[in-house]
Amino acid sequence: MKEIEFAISNKKNFLDYFHSKFPTFHLSNVFYRDLRYALKYYLLSNKFTPSDVELETVLQALIREMVSDGILKPVSSGVWTVNYSDFRTKTPGKPILNVR
């Protein structure tokens, strides 16, 4: 299925798309439905129109791939922790002490 190949070969682009649509940070939790919606619209934006059954198949393959790569770590059924250092937040600087 070409959608599976596309999604897996473009994992980084998908993660960037996901990050832009859903506030996601390194070591935050993500949910199955969030990944599903993001993948659906990511594929649609790339001229793919998967059925619901095809979307589930692609999502399962993508999740397996990201778990095996260590990008997602299972927490419970339908919940993963994002282990992706590109999503780290910046270290805050000194706070402003003299605000008027």
Contacts in CASP RR format, 6 or more apart in sequence:
PFRMAT RR
TARGET T0000
AUTHOR 0000-0000-0000
METHOD contacts of the structure
MODEL  1
MKEIEFAISNKKNFLDYFHSKFPTFHLSNVFYRDLRYALKYYLLSNKFTP
SDVELETVLQALIREMVSDGILKPVSSGVWTVNYSDFRTKTPGKPILNVR
1 54 0 8 1.000
1 57 0 8 1.000
1 58 0 8 1.000
2 48 0 8 1.000
3 43 0 8 1.000
3 48 0 8 1.000
3 50 0 8 1.000
3 54 0 8 1.000
3 58 0 8 1.000
4 57 0 8 1.000
4 58 0 8 1.000
4 61 0 8 1.000
4 62 0 8 1.000
6 43 0 8 1.000
6 46 0 8 1.000
6 48 0 8 1.000
7 14 0 8 1.000
7 39 0 8 1.000
7 42 0 8 1.000
7 43 0 8 1.000
7 58 0 8 1.000
7 61 0 8 1.000
7 62 0 8 1.000
8 61 0 8 1.000
8 62 0 8 1.000
8 65 0 8 1.000
11 62 0 8 1.000
11 65 0 8 1.000
11 66 0 8 1.000
11 69 0 8 1.000
11 71 0 8 1.000
13 42 0 8 1.000
14 38 0 8 1.000
14 39 0 8 1.000
14 42 0 8 1.000
14 62 0 8 1.000
15 71 0 8 1.000
15 84 0 8 1.000
15 86 0 8 1.000
15 87 0 8 1.000
17 38 0 8 1.000
17 41 0 8 1.000
17 42 0 8 1.000
17 45 0 8 1.000
18 24 0 8 1.000
18 30 0 8 1.000
18 34 0 8 1.000
18 35 0 8 1.000
18 38 0 8 1.000
18 42 0 8 1.000
19 87 0 8 1.000
21 38 0 8 1.000
21 41 0 8 1.000
22 30 0 8 1.000
22 34 0 8 1.000
22 38 0 8 1.000
24 30 0 8 1.000
24 82 0 8 1.000
24 87 0 8 1.000
25 82 0 8 1.000
25 87 0 8 1.000
25 88 0 8 1.000
25 89 0 8 1.000
26 82 0 8 1.000
26 83 0 8 1.000
26 84 0 8 1.000
26 85 0 8 1.000
26 86 0 8 1.000
26 87 0 8 1.000
26 88 0 8 1.000
26 89 0 8 1.000
27 81 0 8 1.000
27 82 0 8 1.000
27 83 0 8 1.000
28 81 0 8 1.000
28 82 0 8 1.000
28 87 0 8 1.000
29 75 0 8 1.000
29 79 0 8 1.000
29 80 0 8 1.000
29 81 0 8 1.000
29 82 0 8 1.000
30 72 0 8 1.000
30 79 0 8 1.000
30 80 0 8 1.000
30 81 0 8 1.000
30 82 0 8 1.000
31 78 0 8 1.000
31 79 0 8 1.000
32 59 0 8 1.000
32 78 0 8 1.000
32 79 0 8 1.000
35 59 0 8 1.000
35 62 0 8 1.000
35 63 0 8 1.000
36 55 0 8 1.000
36 56 0 8 1.000
36 59 0 8 1.000
39 55 0 8 1.000
39 58 0 8 1.000
39 59 0 8 1.000
39 62 0 8 1.000
40 50 0 8 1.000
40 55 0 8 1.000
43 49 0 8 1.000
43 50 0 8 1.000
43 55 0 8 1.000
43 58 0 8 1.000
50 58 0 8 1.000
63 72 0 8 1.000
63 80 0 8 1.000
66 72 0 8 1.000
67 73 0 8 1.000
67 74 0 8 1.000
67 80 0 8 1.000
70 83 0 8 1.000
71 82 0 8 1.000
71 83 0 8 1.000
71 84 0 8 1.000
72 80 0 8 1.000
72 81 0 8 1.000
72 82 0 8 1.000
72 83 0 8 1.000
73 80 0 8 1.000
73 81 0 8 1.000
73 83 0 8 1.000
74 80 0 8 1.000
75 81 0 8 1.000
END
